[in-house]
Amino acid sequence: MDIQTRILSICMMGRNDNYCGDFLYRMETALNFTARNVFALNLQDSVEIIITDWNSEVRLSDALNLIPEAWQICRFVYVPPQIAAPQNPPKSAFNSALAANVAFRRASGKYIMFTPADVFFPSMSLKNLVEILKGGFPASFDVENAYMLIRRKYIPWQLLDKKPDMAVLEDFLIKNTHLLWDGQFYPGLNGNMGAMLMHRKFYEASRGFDERLKGWGWWDIELGLRMNLSHRCVELSYFGIYSYDMDQNPALRGKDINANANPHNVVNMTIEVNDANWGLADKPLEFYACPPKAIRQSERNLSPAATLTRNALCQYLADKNVINQILKIFGHELMSDQEFPALYLLAYYSAIVKPSVYLEFGFGKSVSANIVAVCHPCVEIFGVNDLQPQHFYQYPHNISTNLKNKFNYMGNLRYVPGDMNSALERLEAVEGRICPELIFFRADVFQTSSHLHIGEGLGVRLQSLISRMPKGGALILTSVNPALFKAIDNFFIRYYPGYIYLRSEKFNATIFINSQDVSPMPPEMGAFGEQFLNALWAV
């Protein structure tokens, strides 16, 4: 294909240095997501992605795991340390403005976009954007002479810490995009965006970002302010165009950003900056492709639950840090709640595993869902309640409002009303098979006898739930009916021998982990941890 027929070049830069944590995962996920959508829209002949690999010891093209669609449209411009290092600011291994210009200078598209390396574009945004650039959509502005900006919605770092694959990530975005924060916007400054783009003739005329700004920040705003001198600046949300930014864990963000910040008062009064060799045009830089590799599945979706042992669980439960944090949030009166022992177990498992899917029977009776959301704000919650008078604890809209407004919940909440015995089957008829990592099971809300067997009554329900749980998933159960609790206890002991199972008959609480651990329980802890749990909750 003649590269001059490309309508859009998406430019970005990066370095193989684990910037802000999990950089390779964030970059390859963003590239794979955008590339997959490009091919789904049959735009592979219209869109290219140019990545400046700045100052990497091991090239990004050798380290990233890209899907075939991505390595077909991605080109890496490698700037080796011997060329990059003299251009870096003091005590830094990166020069953002110059690295971006390297990509601009080598892009072939009619329009050139800049975007961070961990930003990607949903299919509808790409479709609408390309249609506007091609003139196929009646825009109310002169596209060829505009400086265009694209907002970004931030994907929570709490979700990304679990390294979801594209299918899981897309499912989250379909359900929760409307809840995502869309970033701090600086009106009139044309910066802090998910992407910015304009016709290539204006990159050639302006010579890109000001290469004197070698440190962090401001170079994007400076270019935007220069563009204000002669261009209409248009933010494209009105046209259904936006991007997703993969947020970083605050604990892993760069520590030297402020030390290398650019001065925020540099604004050029002419469009053109830099010299004729802007973007290292005088350097013999090479393009590299990213050959296909096996995706690093071993590094993805590794829940701590999958390797949880009985001994490790007991060590976690004995550490008071988690419950102290929970009591700070919910108040010490929580300890007087009849369900406190079960909530204790719920809090610790949630803090350890940060479950992706939580299923609760008797939804709304206590602060149980709030505790799970505090530990993992992106958890998907399925709340089951028949709304009968004896089970009506609080108004459903109060539950959802509290989750969002008080606990910054950013996940998908699905309230499942009606008969609790058939709730899961009714839910799965719509959602498909549900595989909860964590289940809170209030046995007393079910009409049942105190005799439990596989294939009968409540035994059927418990067996069905356990069959849906992934390895290491947890079922936390409570009942104030002594006969029913004893029957449940006998059920687990008889039908799931060798599994991780702790229970306290005194405090009406059990935790069952869907994982076998045949190591013996220390005698001082009592059968199935009875004495251990009783001691935990005695105070």
C-alpha positions as CSV (number, residue, x, y, z in Angstrom):
1,M,0.0,0.0,0.0
2,D,1.2,3.5,-0.7
3,I,1.8,5.0,2.7
4,Q,0.7,8.4,1.4
5,T,-2.9,7.1,1.4
6,R,-2.9,6.8,5.2
7,I,-5.3,9.3,6.8
8,L,-4.1,9.1,10.3
9,S,-0.7,8.5,12.1
10,I,-1.1,7.8,15.9
11,C,2.2,8.8,17.5
12,M,3.5,8.0,21.0
13,M,6.7,7.4,22.9
14,G,8.0,5.2,25.7
15,R,11.0,3.7,27.3
16,N,11.5,0.1,28.5
17,D,12.0,1.1,32.1
18,N,8.7,0.1,33.9
19,Y,7.7,3.7,34.1
20,C,4.9,4.2,36.7
21,G,4.8,0.4,37.1
22,D,3.6,-2.3,34.7
23,F,4.5,-0.1,31.7
24,L,4.9,-3.0,29.3
25,Y,1.4,-4.3,30.3
26,R,-0.2,-0.9,29.9
27,M,1.5,-0.1,26.6
28,E,0.9,-3.5,24.9
29,T,-2.7,-3.5,26.1
30,A,-3.3,0.0,24.7
31,L,-1.7,-0.9,21.4
32,N,-3.5,-4.2,21.1
33,F,-6.9,-2.6,21.9
34,T,-6.5,0.2,19.4
35,A,-5.1,-2.1,16.7
36,R,-7.9,-4.7,17.2
37,N,-10.5,-1.9,16.7
38,V,-8.7,-0.6,13.7
39,F,-8.9,-4.0,12.0
40,A,-12.5,-4.5,13.1
41,L,-13.4,-1.3,11.3
42,N,-11.3,-2.3,8.2
43,L,-9.1,0.8,8.7
44,Q,-5.7,-0.9,8.6
45,D,-4.9,0.8,5.3
46,S,-5.8,4.2,6.8
47,V,-4.2,4.2,10.2
48,E,-0.6,3.6,11.4
49,I,0.9,3.7,14.9
50,I,4.4,5.2,15.3
51,I,6.2,4.6,18.6
52,T,9.4,6.4,19.5
53,D,11.5,3.9,21.7
54,W,13.7,6.4,23.6
55,N,16.8,5.4,25.3
56,S,15.8,1.7,26.0
57,E,18.6,-0.7,26.9
58,V,16.3,-3.5,25.6
59,R,14.1,-2.3,22.8
60,L,10.4,-2.1,23.3
61,S,9.8,-4.0,20.1
62,D,11.6,-6.9,21.6
63,A,9.8,-6.7,25.0
64,L,6.2,-6.1,24.1
65,N,3.7,-8.8,23.3
66,L,1.5,-7.6,20.5
67,I,-1.4,-9.3,18.8
68,P,-1.0,-9.8,15.0
69,E,-3.2,-6.8,14.2
70,A,-0.9,-4.6,16.3
71,W,2.4,-5.7,14.9
72,Q,1.0,-5.2,11.4
73,I,0.3,-1.5,11.9
74,C,2.9,-0.5,14.5
75,R,6.4,0.8,13.6
76,F,9.0,1.5,16.3
77,V,11.6,4.2,15.9
78,Y,14.5,3.3,18.1
79,V,16.6,6.1,19.6
80,P,19.5,4.2,21.2
81,P,21.2,5.4,24.4
82,Q,24.2,6.8,22.6
83,I,22.0,9.2,20.7
84,A,19.3,9.8,23.4
85,A,21.5,10.3,26.5
86,P,23.1,13.6,25.4
87,Q,19.6,15.0,24.8
88,N,18.1,14.1,28.2
89,P,17.7,16.7,31.0
90,P,19.8,16.3,34.1
91,K,19.1,13.2,36.2
92,S,16.6,11.9,33.8
93,A,16.6,9.1,31.1
94,F,13.8,10.7,29.0
95,N,13.1,13.7,26.9
96,S,9.4,13.7,26.1
97,A,9.1,16.6,23.7
98,L,12.0,15.4,21.5
99,A,10.9,11.8,21.6
100,A,7.4,12.8,20.4
101,N,8.9,14.9,17.6
102,V,10.9,11.9,16.5
103,A,7.6,10.1,15.8
104,F,6.0,13.2,14.2
105,R,8.9,13.7,11.8
106,R,8.6,10.1,10.6
107,A,4.8,9.8,10.4
108,S,3.2,9.3,7.0
109,G,-0.5,10.1,7.6
110,K,-2.4,13.1,6.4
111,Y,-3.3,13.9,10.0
112,I,-0.9,13.3,12.9
113,M,-2.0,12.6,16.4
114,F,-0.1,12.5,19.7
115,T,-1.3,10.3,22.5
116,P,0.4,8.8,25.7
117,A,1.5,5.2,25.3
118,D,-1.1,3.8,27.7
119,V,-4.1,5.5,26.0
120,F,-6.4,3.6,23.5
121,F,-9.5,4.3,21.5
122,P,-12.8,2.5,21.4
123,S,-14.1,1.5,18.0
124,M,-16.9,4.1,17.7
125,S,-14.4,6.9,18.5
126,L,-12.0,5.6,15.8
127,K,-14.9,5.2,13.3
128,N,-16.2,8.7,13.9
129,L,-12.7,10.3,13.9
130,V,-11.7,8.8,10.6
131,E,-15.0,9.7,9.0
132,I,-14.5,13.3,10.1
133,L,-10.9,13.4,8.8
134,K,-12.0,11.9,5.5
135,G,-14.7,14.4,5.1
136,G,-17.4,11.8,5.3
137,F,-19.1,13.4,8.3
138,P,-20.6,16.9,8.2
139,A,-18.4,18.6,10.8
140,S,-19.3,22.2,11.8
141,F,-15.7,23.4,11.5
142,D,-12.8,23.4,9.0
143,V,-11.2,20.0,9.9
144,E,-8.1,20.6,7.8
145,N,-7.3,23.8,9.6
146,A,-8.3,22.9,13.1
147,Y,-6.3,21.8,16.1
148,M,-8.3,18.9,17.5
149,L,-8.4,17.6,21.0
150,I,-9.7,14.3,22.5
151,R,-10.7,13.9,26.1
152,R,-9.8,10.8,28.1
153,K,-11.6,8.6,30.6
154,Y,-9.5,7.1,33.2
155,I,-9.6,3.4,33.8
156,P,-9.1,2.8,37.6
157,W,-5.7,1.6,38.6
158,Q,-7.4,-0.8,41.1
159,L,-8.7,-2.7,38.1
160,L,-5.5,-2.5,36.1
161,D,-3.4,-3.8,39.0
162,K,-5.1,-7.2,38.3
163,K,-3.8,-7.0,34.7
164,P,-7.1,-7.9,33.0
165,D,-6.9,-9.2,29.5
166,M,-8.7,-7.4,26.7
167,A,-12.0,-9.3,27.1
168,V,-12.2,-8.6,30.8
169,L,-11.2,-5.0,30.2
170,E,-13.8,-4.5,27.5
171,D,-16.5,-6.0,29.6
172,F,-15.7,-3.6,32.4
173,L,-15.8,-0.6,30.0
174,I,-19.1,-1.6,28.4
175,K,-20.7,-1.7,31.9
176,N,-18.9,1.2,33.6
177,T,-17.7,3.8,31.1
178,H,-20.4,6.2,32.3
179,L,-18.9,6.1,35.8
180,L,-15.3,6.9,34.8
181,W,-13.6,10.1,35.7
182,D,-12.6,12.1,32.6
183,G,-9.7,13.9,34.0
184,Q,-8.7,17.4,34.9
185,F,-9.3,19.8,32.1
186,Y,-7.7,23.1,31.7
187,P,-10.1,25.3,29.7
188,G,-8.3,27.4,27.0
189,L,-4.9,25.7,27.4
190,N,-5.5,22.8,25.0
191,G,-3.5,20.4,27.2
192,N,-3.9,17.4,29.6
193,M,-5.8,15.5,26.9
194,G,-6.0,11.9,25.8
195,A,-4.9,13.0,22.3
196,M,-4.3,16.0,20.1
197,L,-4.1,16.1,16.4
198,M,-3.9,18.3,13.3
199,H,-3.0,18.2,9.6
200,R,0.6,17.2,9.0
201,K,1.3,20.6,7.3
202,F,0.9,22.3,10.6
203,Y,3.3,19.9,12.3
204,E,5.8,20.8,9.5
205,A,5.1,24.5,10.0
206,S,5.3,24.5,13.8
207,R,8.1,21.9,14.0
208,G,6.2,20.1,16.8
209,F,6.8,20.5,20.5
210,D,9.4,23.0,21.7
211,E,12.5,20.9,22.2
212,R,13.9,23.3,24.7
213,L,11.3,21.9,27.1
214,K,13.3,18.7,27.9
215,G,11.6,17.9,31.3
216,W,8.2,16.8,32.3
217,G,5.0,18.6,31.3
218,W,3.9,21.9,29.8
219,W,5.2,21.1,26.3
220,D,1.7,19.9,25.2
221,I,0.1,23.1,26.6
222,E,2.8,25.3,25.0
223,L,2.0,23.8,21.6
224,G,-1.8,24.3,22.2
225,L,-1.2,27.9,23.1
226,R,0.8,28.4,19.9
227,M,-2.0,26.8,17.9
228,N,-4.4,29.3,19.5
229,L,-2.6,32.0,17.5
230,S,-3.8,30.8,14.2
231,H,-6.2,27.8,14.5
232,R,-9.6,27.0,15.8
233,C,-9.2,24.5,18.6
234,V,-12.0,21.9,18.8
235,E,-12.6,19.3,21.5
236,L,-14.3,16.3,19.8
237,S,-16.6,15.0,22.6
238,Y,-19.6,16.4,20.7
239,F,-18.8,13.9,17.9
240,G,-18.7,10.9,20.2
241,I,-14.9,10.8,20.2
242,Y,-13.0,10.0,23.4
243,S,-10.1,7.9,24.6
244,Y,-9.3,5.7,27.6
245,D,-6.3,6.3,29.8
246,M,-4.9,3.4,31.8
247,D,-4.3,5.1,35.2
248,Q,-1.3,4.2,37.3
249,N,-1.1,3.1,40.8
250,P,-0.3,6.2,42.9
251,A,2.3,4.3,44.8
252,L,4.2,3.5,41.6
253,R,4.1,6.9,39.8
254,G,7.4,8.5,38.9
255,K,9.0,10.1,41.9
256,D,11.2,12.5,39.9
257,I,8.4,14.2,37.9
258,N,8.3,17.4,39.9
259,A,12.1,17.6,40.0
260,N,12.2,17.6,36.2
261,A,9.1,19.7,35.6
262,N,9.4,22.3,32.8
263,P,8.8,26.0,33.6
264,H,5.1,26.8,33.1
265,N,5.7,30.3,31.6
266,V,7.3,29.4,28.3
267,V,5.0,30.4,25.4
268,N,6.3,31.1,21.9
269,M,4.7,34.0,20.0
270,T,5.4,32.5,16.6
271,I,4.1,29.2,15.3
272,E,7.6,27.8,14.3
273,V,10.1,26.6,16.9
274,N,13.2,24.4,16.8
275,D,15.7,24.2,14.0
276,A,15.5,22.4,10.7
277,N,16.7,19.1,12.2
278,W,13.8,19.0,14.7
279,G,12.8,15.5,15.7
280,L,16.4,14.3,15.1
281,A,16.0,14.5,11.4
282,D,19.8,14.4,11.0
283,K,20.2,11.1,12.9
284,P,20.1,7.7,11.1
285,L,17.4,6.1,13.2
286,E,16.0,2.7,12.3
287,F,12.4,1.4,12.2
288,Y,11.7,-1.9,13.9
289,A,8.6,-4.1,13.8
290,C,7.3,-6.0,16.8
291,P,7.4,-9.7,15.9
292,P,4.6,-11.9,17.2
293,K,5.2,-13.6,20.5
294,A,3.2,-15.7,23.0
295,I,1.2,-13.5,25.2
296,R,2.6,-13.5,28.8
297,Q,-0.5,-15.3,30.2
298,S,1.5,-16.4,33.2
299,E,1.8,-12.8,34.3
300,R,-1.9,-12.0,33.9
301,N,-5.0,-12.7,35.9
302,L,-3.0,-14.3,38.7
303,S,-5.3,-13.9,41.6
304,P,-3.7,-14.2,45.1
305,A,-6.6,-16.6,45.8
306,A,-5.2,-19.2,43.4
307,T,-2.2,-19.9,45.7
308,L,-3.9,-19.2,49.0
309,T,-3.1,-21.8,51.7
310,R,-4.8,-22.4,55.0
311,N,-1.8,-21.3,56.9
312,A,-1.5,-18.1,54.9
313,L,-5.2,-17.3,55.4
314,C,-4.9,-17.7,59.2
315,Q,-1.8,-15.5,59.3
316,Y,-3.8,-12.8,57.4
317,L,-6.8,-13.1,59.7
318,A,-4.5,-12.8,62.8
319,D,-3.1,-9.5,61.6
320,K,-5.3,-6.6,62.9
321,N,-4.3,-4.0,60.3
322,V,-7.2,-4.7,57.9
323,I,-10.0,-4.8,60.5
324,N,-8.5,-1.6,62.1
325,Q,-8.8,0.2,58.8
326,I,-12.3,-1.1,58.3
327,L,-13.3,0.1,61.8
328,K,-11.9,3.5,61.0
329,I,-14.2,3.7,58.0
330,F,-17.3,2.2,59.4
331,G,-17.0,2.9,63.1
332,H,-16.4,0.7,66.1
333,E,-20.1,0.1,66.5
334,L,-19.6,-2.4,63.6
335,M,-18.2,-4.8,66.2
336,S,-21.7,-5.0,67.8
337,D,-23.3,-6.0,64.5
338,Q,-24.6,-9.6,64.8
339,E,-22.8,-10.3,61.5
340,F,-19.4,-8.9,62.6
341,P,-17.5,-12.2,62.5
342,A,-18.7,-12.9,58.9
343,L,-17.9,-9.3,58.0
344,Y,-14.4,-9.7,59.5
345,L,-13.9,-12.7,57.2
346,L,-15.3,-10.8,54.3
347,A,-13.0,-7.8,54.8
348,Y,-9.9,-9.9,55.0
349,Y,-10.6,-12.0,52.0
350,S,-11.5,-8.8,50.0
351,A,-8.3,-7.1,51.1
352,I,-6.1,-10.1,50.2
353,V,-7.7,-11.0,46.9
354,K,-9.6,-7.9,45.7
355,P,-12.3,-10.0,44.1
356,S,-13.5,-9.2,40.6
357,V,-17.0,-10.6,41.1
358,Y,-19.0,-10.5,44.4
359,L,-22.3,-12.3,44.9
360,E,-24.4,-11.6,48.0
361,F,-27.6,-13.2,49.3
362,G,-29.8,-11.0,51.5
363,F,-28.3,-8.0,49.9
364,G,-28.5,-4.8,51.9
365,K,-28.7,-6.3,55.4
366,S,-25.4,-4.8,56.6
367,V,-22.4,-2.9,55.3
368,S,-21.1,-6.1,53.6
369,A,-21.1,-4.8,50.0
370,N,-19.6,-1.5,51.2
371,I,-16.7,-3.3,52.8
372,V,-16.0,-5.3,49.6
373,A,-16.1,-2.0,47.6
374,V,-13.7,-0.3,49.9
375,C,-11.2,-3.1,49.3
376,H,-11.8,-3.2,45.6
377,P,-13.8,-0.2,44.1
378,C,-14.0,-1.9,40.7
379,V,-15.6,-5.2,41.9
380,E,-18.8,-6.3,40.0
381,I,-21.5,-6.8,42.6
382,F,-24.6,-9.0,42.2
383,G,-27.0,-8.4,45.1
384,V,-29.8,-10.9,45.6
385,N,-32.9,-10.0,47.7
386,D,-36.5,-11.0,47.4
387,L,-37.6,-7.7,49.0
388,Q,-40.1,-9.5,51.2
389,P,-40.8,-7.6,54.5
390,Q,-38.6,-9.9,56.6
391,H,-35.7,-9.3,54.2
392,F,-36.3,-5.6,53.4
393,Y,-33.4,-3.9,55.1
394,Q,-33.0,-0.6,53.2
395,Y,-34.1,0.9,49.9
396,P,-32.2,-0.3,46.9
397,H,-31.5,3.2,45.7
398,N,-29.8,4.0,49.0
399,I,-27.5,1.1,48.6
400,S,-26.3,2.2,45.2
401,T,-26.1,5.9,46.2
402,N,-24.0,5.1,49.3
403,L,-21.6,2.8,47.3
404,K,-20.9,5.5,44.7
405,N,-21.0,8.7,46.8
406,K,-19.5,7.5,50.1
407,F,-17.1,4.7,49.0
408,N,-16.1,5.8,45.5
409,Y,-17.5,2.6,43.9
410,M,-16.7,2.4,40.2
411,G,-17.9,-1.1,39.3
412,N,-21.1,-2.6,37.9
413,L,-23.9,-3.2,40.5
414,R,-26.7,-5.5,39.5
415,Y,-29.6,-5.8,41.9
416,V,-31.4,-9.2,41.5
417,P,-34.9,-9.0,43.0
418,G,-37.4,-11.9,43.4
419,D,-37.2,-15.5,44.7
420,M,-33.7,-16.1,46.0
421,N,-33.7,-19.8,45.2
422,S,-34.0,-19.1,41.5
423,A,-32.1,-15.8,41.4
424,L,-28.8,-17.2,40.1
425,E,-30.5,-19.0,37.2
426,R,-32.6,-15.9,36.3
427,L,-29.5,-13.8,36.4
428,E,-27.5,-16.2,34.2
429,A,-30.3,-16.3,31.7
430,V,-29.4,-12.7,31.0
431,E,-25.7,-12.3,31.9
432,G,-24.4,-15.7,31.0
433,R,-22.5,-17.9,33.6
434,I,-21.5,-16.0,36.7
435,C,-18.2,-17.0,38.3
436,P,-18.0,-15.1,41.6
437,E,-14.7,-14.9,43.4
438,L,-16.5,-14.1,46.6
439,I,-19.9,-15.1,47.9
440,F,-21.7,-13.9,51.1
441,F,-24.3,-16.5,51.8
442,R,-26.9,-15.7,54.5
443,A,-28.4,-19.2,54.9
444,D,-31.3,-17.9,57.0
445,V,-32.9,-16.1,54.1
446,F,-33.7,-19.5,52.4
447,Q,-36.7,-21.6,53.3
448,T,-34.9,-24.9,54.1
449,S,-34.7,-27.8,56.4
450,S,-31.8,-28.5,58.7
451,H,-30.7,-31.6,56.7
452,L,-28.4,-30.9,53.8
453,H,-27.3,-33.4,51.2
454,I,-25.8,-33.2,47.7
455,G,-28.7,-33.0,45.3
456,E,-31.2,-31.8,47.9
457,G,-32.5,-28.4,49.0
458,L,-29.9,-26.0,50.3
459,G,-27.2,-28.6,49.5
460,V,-28.0,-28.1,45.8
461,R,-27.6,-24.4,46.1
462,L,-24.3,-24.6,47.9
463,Q,-23.0,-27.2,45.4
464,S,-24.1,-25.0,42.5
465,L,-22.4,-22.0,43.9
466,I,-19.1,-23.8,44.6
467,S,-19.1,-25.2,41.1
468,R,-19.1,-21.6,39.8
469,M,-16.3,-20.3,42.0
470,P,-12.7,-20.1,40.5
471,K,-9.9,-21.8,42.3
472,G,-9.3,-20.0,45.6
473,G,-12.7,-18.4,45.5
474,A,-14.4,-17.9,48.9
475,L,-17.8,-18.6,50.3
476,I,-18.5,-16.8,53.6
477,L,-21.6,-18.1,55.3
478,T,-23.5,-17.1,58.4
479,S,-26.6,-18.4,60.1
480,V,-28.1,-17.7,63.6
481,N,-30.1,-21.0,63.4
482,P,-27.9,-23.5,65.4
483,A,-29.4,-26.6,63.7
484,L,-29.0,-25.1,60.3
485,F,-25.5,-24.0,61.0
486,K,-24.6,-27.5,62.2
487,A,-26.1,-29.0,59.1
488,I,-24.1,-26.7,56.9
489,D,-20.9,-27.5,58.9
490,N,-21.5,-31.2,58.4
491,F,-22.2,-30.6,54.7
492,F,-18.8,-29.0,54.1
493,I,-16.9,-31.6,56.2
494,R,-18.6,-34.5,54.5
495,Y,-18.6,-33.5,50.9
496,Y,-15.5,-31.2,50.6
497,P,-12.8,-33.0,52.7
498,G,-9.4,-31.5,52.3
499,Y,-10.6,-28.1,51.3
500,I,-9.7,-24.9,53.2
501,Y,-12.5,-24.5,55.7
502,L,-12.6,-22.5,58.9
503,R,-15.7,-22.2,61.1
504,S,-16.8,-20.9,64.4
505,E,-20.1,-22.4,65.7
506,K,-20.1,-19.9,68.6
507,F,-20.0,-16.9,66.2
508,N,-22.2,-18.4,63.4
509,A,-19.6,-17.8,60.7
510,T,-17.6,-20.0,58.2
511,I,-15.3,-19.4,55.3
512,F,-14.9,-22.0,52.6
513,I,-12.1,-21.6,50.1
514,N,-12.4,-23.5,46.8
515,S,-8.9,-24.9,47.1
516,Q,-7.6,-28.1,48.7
517,D,-4.9,-28.0,51.4
518,V,-4.3,-31.3,53.1
519,S,-1.7,-29.9,55.6
520,P,-2.9,-30.6,59.1
521,M,-4.5,-27.9,61.3
522,P,-2.3,-27.2,64.3
523,P,-4.0,-28.8,67.4
524,E,-4.0,-25.5,69.3
525,M,-6.2,-23.9,66.7
526,G,-9.0,-26.5,67.2
527,A,-11.0,-28.5,64.7
528,F,-11.4,-26.4,61.5
529,G,-9.9,-23.3,63.3
530,E,-12.7,-23.1,65.9
531,Q,-10.5,-22.0,68.8
532,F,-8.4,-19.7,66.5
533,L,-11.5,-17.9,65.3
534,N,-13.1,-17.7,68.7
535,A,-10.0,-16.1,70.1
536,L,-10.0,-13.6,67.3
537,W,-13.5,-12.4,68.0
538,A,-13.5,-12.9,71.8
539,V,-12.7,-9.2,72.5
